[in-house]
């Protein structure tokens, strides 16, 4: 097969040390005064951080932010960290220490978001479209809240970062489910990666505002996960600047769609629930009826919290429509994920190479299992024409292929 592209995020080198980059972002907030002008010494602060399924360099971002809070007179006892799990499993102590550093883990109260515990949530009203807003009550109890995450592409929302730390990050199951169902109802779903002004982003920002998100600190990193920019300030204004800075790093040109695409799922390869991201981004580069080879570790299998993904993964779109119509599946987040999964499967065949996903698991997902990428490529070559083309996507959890428009 003839190779026509090999892409990954752009390696834009950092222009300063990581700490200086963070300090510069905090000194020049966007759409907001500096934290020092917004906070009082007696305030209680809630810092929302993403979990281990995201490569946000929390160990780099948090110390300068905590230094600013200390200068404002905020004591350690007035700061609580809330891990924005969405509907992922909780992090254990060892994972928390690895994520934020042992010094921060020992100094501060750090809690996992309890998305399935009504007592941990508060009702913040409804959106104009009628979506119920249930959010972790720590936001309501805090005087000031700060979301710390990264600006990276996302198949359903367009871009991560900003108010996404609230929805789905620290929202209740009903609200998260409503968001996923809304996304799945939109034309073009799930091909929104790289778009910023999407209806889902508007919903997320509306809920972030109603939930009381005060401020964000968002990282932009390169192909080596080195910090190159930090945007801070208003959850909308700062996020938009972050998208501008991140666009050319993650939206990577390709000359044409390929018959076969090999996508490396890293860094979204803890379980297949995260692997939906590289699967969806990768299929943007595959011709209709082609083959997508998904390569990833997936040590935690398909999903620890959304087991229906395995039960219904082989269905067609029409069959899933019927399951939903009959009320057999009520998990909105899983319904949205299943539509995402099935739309890719109906676009192209999916071959899977993984130590964590067994042949049986792959069969439950409607995938074909292969022990190596070479064997998967050999089978794809056997099925396709002699002139078939192949493309490679590295760091597929963050890389968005975009076909270059040919000039006349």
Long-range contacts (C-beta under 8 A, 24 or more apart in sequence): 1-259, 1-260, 1-377, 1-380, 1-381, 1-384, 1-388, 1-389, 1-390, 2-387, 2-388, 2-389, 2-390, 3-389, 3-390, 3-391, 3-392, 4-254, 4-255, 4-256, 4-258, 4-389, 4-390, 4-391, 5-254, 5-255, 5-258, 5-285, 5-391, 5-392, 5-401, 6-391, 6-392, 6-394, 7-252, 7-253, 7-254, 7-391, 7-392, 7-393, 7-394, 7-399, 7-401, 8-223, 8-252, 8-393, 8-394, 8-395, 8-399, 9-222, 9-223, 9-249, 9-250, 9-252, 9-395, 9-398, 9-399, 10-222, 10-223, 10-248, 10-249, 10-250, 10-252, 11-222, 11-223, 11-224, 12-222, 12-228, 12-249, 13-222, 13-226, 13-228, 14-222, 14-226, 14-227, 14-228, 15-228, 18-57, 18-60, 18-226, 18-227, 19-60, 19-63, 19-64, 21-227, 21-228, 21-229, 21-230, 22-60, 22-61, 22-64, 22-65, 22-217, 22-227, 22-230, 23-64, 24-230, 25-217, 25-229, 25-230, 25-231, 25-232, 26-64, 26-65, 26-68, 26-217, 26-230, 26-232, 28-232, 29-215, 29-232, 29-233, 29-234, 29-238, 30-231, 30-232, 30-233, 30-234, 30-237, 30-238, 30-241, 31-233, 31-234, 31-236, 31-237, 31-238, 32-215, 32-232, 32-233, 32-234, 32-237, 32-238, 35-68, 35-69, 35-72, 35-146, 35-215, 36-68, 36-71, 36-72, 38-144, 38-214, 38-215, 39-69, 39-72, 39-74, 39-143, 39-144, 40-72, 40-73, 40-143, 41-72, 41-73, 41-74, 42-78, 43-74, 43-78, 43-142, 43-143, 43-144, 44-78, 44-79, 44-80, 44-141, 44-142, 44-143, 44-144, 45-69, 45-74, 45-78, 45-79, 45-80, 45-142, 45-143, 45-144, 45-145, 45-146, 46-79, 46-80, 46-81, 46-82, 46-138, 46-139, 46-141, 46-142, 46-144, 46-145, 46-146, 47-79, 47-80, 47-81, 47-82, 47-145, 47-146, 47-148, 48-81, 48-82, 48-84, 48-139, 48-145, 48-146, 48-147, 48-148, 48-149, 48-165, 48-166, 48-169, 48-170, 48-213, 49-81, 49-82, 49-83, 49-84, 49-99, 49-100, 49-148, 49-149, 50-83, 50-84, 50-148, 50-149, 50-150, 50-165, 50-169, 51-83, 51-84, 51-85, 51-86, 51-88, 51-91, 51-99, 52-91, 52-95, 52-98, 52-99, 52-270, 53-88, 53-268, 53-270, 53-274, 54-149, 54-150, 54-152, 54-160, 54-267, 55-150, 55-221, 55-225, 55-267, 56-148, 56-149, 56-150, 56-219, 57-219, 57-221, 57-225, 57-227, 58-99, 58-100, 58-101, 58-148, 59-99, 59-100, 59-101, 60-219, 60-227, 61-148, 61-217, 61-219, 61-227, 61-230, 62-100, 62-101, 62-104, 62-148, 63-101, 63-104, 65-146, 65-148, 65-217, 66-104, 76-107, 76-108, 79-108, 79-109, 80-108, 80-109, 80-110, 80-111, 80-138, 80-142, 81-108, 81-109, 81-110, 81-111, 82-110, 82-111, 82-113, 82-136, 82-138, 82-139, 82-170, 83-110, 83-111, 83-112, 83-113, 84-113, 84-147, 84-149, 84-165, 84-166, 84-169, 84-170, 85-112, 85-113, 85-115, 85-169, 85-170, 86-113, 86-115, 86-168, 86-169, 86-171, 86-176, 86-333, 87-115, 87-116, 87-168, 87-173, 87-176, 87-305, 87-306, 87-333, 88-273, 88-305, 89-304, 89-305, 111-138, 113-169, 113-170, 115-170, 115-171, 115-172, 115-173, 115-176, 116-172, 116-173, 118-172, 121-172, 124-207, 124-210, 124-211, 124-212, 125-210, 127-203, 127-206, 127-207, 127-210, 128-206, 129-182, 129-203, 131-175, 131-178, 131-179, 131-182, 131-203, 131-207, 132-174, 132-175, 132-178, 133-171, 133-175, 133-207, 133-210, 133-211, 134-171, 134-172, 134-173, 134-174, 134-175, 135-166, 135-167, 135-170, 135-171, 135-172, 135-175, 135-207, 135-211, 136-170, 136-171, 138-170, 139-166, 139-170, 139-211, 139-212, 139-213, 140-212, 142-212, 144-214, 144-215, 145-212, 145-213, 145-214, 145-215, 146-214, 146-215, 146-216, 146-217, 147-208, 147-213, 147-215, 147-216, 147-217, 147-218, 147-235, 148-216, 148-217, 148-218, 149-216, 149-218, 149-219, 150-218, 150-219, 150-220, 150-221, 151-218, 151-219, 151-220, 151-231, 151-239, 151-242, 151-243, 151-245, 151-246, 152-246, 152-250, 152-398, 153-193, 153-194, 153-246, 153-250, 153-251, 153-281, 153-398, 153-399, 153-400, 154-192, 154-193, 154-277, 155-190, 155-191, 155-192, 155-193, 155-276, 155-277, 155-280, 155-281, 155-340, 156-180, 156-183, 156-189, 156-190, 156-192, 156-200, 156-336, 156-340, 157-183, 157-192, 157-198, 157-200, 157-201, 157-204, 158-192, 158-193, 158-194, 158-195, 158-196, 158-197, 158-198, 158-200, 158-201, 159-194, 159-195, 159-196, 159-201, 159-239, 159-243, 159-246, 161-216, 161-218, 161-239, 161-242, 161-243, 162-201, 162-204, 162-205, 162-208, 162-216, 162-218, 162-235, 162-236, 162-238, 162-239, 162-242, 163-204, 163-205, 163-207, 163-208, 163-209, 163-213, 163-216, 163-235, 163-236, 163-239, 164-204, 165-208, 165-213, 165-216, 166-204, 166-207, 166-208, 166-211, 166-213, 167-203, 167-204, 167-207, 167-208, 167-211, 168-333, 170-211, 171-207, 171-211, 173-331, 173-332, 173-333, 174-332, 175-207, 176-332, 176-333, 177-331, 177-332, 177-333, 177-335, 177-336, 178-332, 179-203, 179-204, 179-332, 179-333, 179-336, 180-332, 180-333, 180-334, 180-335, 180-336, 180-337, 181-332, 181-335, 181-336, 183-336, 184-335, 184-336, 184-339, 184-340, 189-339, 189-340, 189-343, 190-280, 190-339, 190-340, 190-343, 190-344, 191-280, 191-284, 193-280, 193-281, 193-284, 193-400, 194-247, 194-250, 194-251, 194-400, 194-402, 196-240, 196-243, 205-235, 205-236, 208-235, 209-235, 218-242, 220-245, 220-246, 220-249, 221-249, 222-249, 223-249, 223-395, 225-267, 250-398, 250-399, 250-400, 251-400, 251-402, 252-399, 252-400, 252-401, 252-402, 253-402, 253-403, 253-404, 254-285, 254-391, 254-401, 254-402, 254-403, 254-404, 255-403, 255-404, 256-389, 256-403, 257-285, 257-286, 257-287, 257-290, 257-403, 258-285, 258-286, 258-287, 258-290, 258-389, 258-390, 258-391, 259-286, 259-287, 259-290, 259-291, 259-380, 259-384, 259-385, 259-388, 259-389, 259-390, 260-286, 260-290, 260-291, 260-292, 260-293, 260-377, 260-380, 260-381, 260-384, 260-388, 260-389, 260-390, 260-391, 261-285, 261-286, 261-290, 261-291, 261-292, 261-293, 261-390, 261-391, 261-392, 261-393, 261-401, 262-293, 262-295, 262-373, 262-376, 262-377, 262-390, 262-391, 262-392, 262-393, 263-292, 263-293, 263-294, 263-295, 263-393, 263-396, 264-295, 264-296, 264-393, 264-394, 264-395, 264-396, 265-294, 265-295, 265-296, 265-297, 265-298, 265-396, 265-397, 266-296, 266-297, 266-395, 266-396, 266-397, 267-395, 267-397, 267-398, 268-296, 268-396, 268-397, 268-398, 269-296, 269-297, 269-298, 269-397, 270-297, 270-298, 270-299, 270-300, 271-298, 271-299, 271-300, 271-301, 271-302, 271-303, 271-304, 271-356, 272-298, 272-301, 272-302, 272-303, 272-309, 272-357, 272-361, 272-365, 273-302, 273-303, 273-305, 273-306, 273-309, 273-337, 274-397, 276-337, 276-340, 276-341, 277-397, 278-393, 278-396, 278-397, 279-341, 279-344, 279-350, 280-340, 280-344, 281-393, 281-396, 281-397, 281-399, 281-400, 281-401, 282-393, 282-396, 282-401, 283-344, 283-347, 283-348, 284-400, 284-401, 284-402, 285-391, 285-393, 285-401, 285-403, 286-347, 286-348, 287-348, 288-347, 288-348, 289-348, 290-348, 290-349, 290-384, 291-348, 291-349, 291-350, 291-351, 291-380, 291-383, 291-384, 292-344, 292-348, 292-349, 292-350, 292-351, 293-350, 293-351, 293-352, 293-353, 293-370, 293-373, 293-376, 293-377, 293-380, 294-350, 294-351, 294-352, 294-353, 294-354, 294-367, 295-352, 295-353, 295-354, 295-373, 296-353, 296-354, 296-356, 296-357, 297-354, 297-355, 297-356, 298-354, 298-355, 298-356, 298-357, 299-355, 299-356, 300-356, 301-356, 301-357, 301-361, 302-357, 302-361, 302-364, 302-365, 306-331, 306-333, 306-334, 306-337, 308-334, 308-338, 309-334, 309-337, 309-338, 309-341, 309-365, 310-361, 310-364, 310-365, 311-364, 312-338, 313-338, 313-341, 313-364, 313-365, 313-366, 314-363, 314-364, 314-365, 314-366, 315-342, 316-342, 316-346, 317-342, 317-343, 317-346, 341-365, 342-366, 351-376, 351-379, 351-380
